[in-house]
Structure formats: structure tokens, C-alpha cells
């Protein structure tokens, strides 16, 4: 993507793939750019040295919901703002809860079968 073509505002999703974090435009699903999570921020949300899906969602909601970048082209600064797509984040959180409930139910059924024997 050409820096000159960047818009002033984006609604974004923050994704992680193979330990690479990147911003994705919600309208085009285009990857805008990748970034590194500061070590201190990672440490705030990591559990036992890794970042679970649940904690990654918490971190996005708490610390990465509004991001700003200053782009300087030909000596002129321009502010670009990135807003996290809250509906997308909520849907991921809901899906994770649903997945946990399904696993819990499956575990309960296995326990019930084991107790019958």
C-alpha cells in the first residue's frame, strides 16, 4: 500500500498470525501494516509467558482500541487514526465463550459416562 493513499481514519481488526501482529482494514480486509507489541504490554496480559486468546482480546479492548500514527510525507505531518471494530471483537469474545461452554458440556458428558461405569 502506498503511504500517500492512506486515509485519515480506519476501522480495523487487529490480528495475529505466526506471532506477527497486524492491522486489517474492515472494509477491504486488506492488511495495512504489521507491528510489534511492546514487551511491557505483553507482560501485563501474558500468563505463564504466553498470551491466550482470551487475554489477547482483553489487551485489544483495553489498550489497542484506538491507535494513532503520525505520517510525515515531504516534511508535512498527518495524523492517522485507527479504531478497533468493537462488534468484531465482541463476536470473537462471544465465540470463545461458546467454545468454552461446548467443551465444558462435552467434558461433563464424559464424566457422567465414567461415573456410570
Secondary structure, 3 states (H helix, E strand, C coil): CCHHHCCCEEEEEEEEECCEEEEEECCCCCEEEEECCCHHHHHHHCECCECCHHHHHHHHHHHCCEEEEEEEECCEEEEEEEEECHHHHHHHHHHHHHHHHHHHHHHHHHHHHHHHC
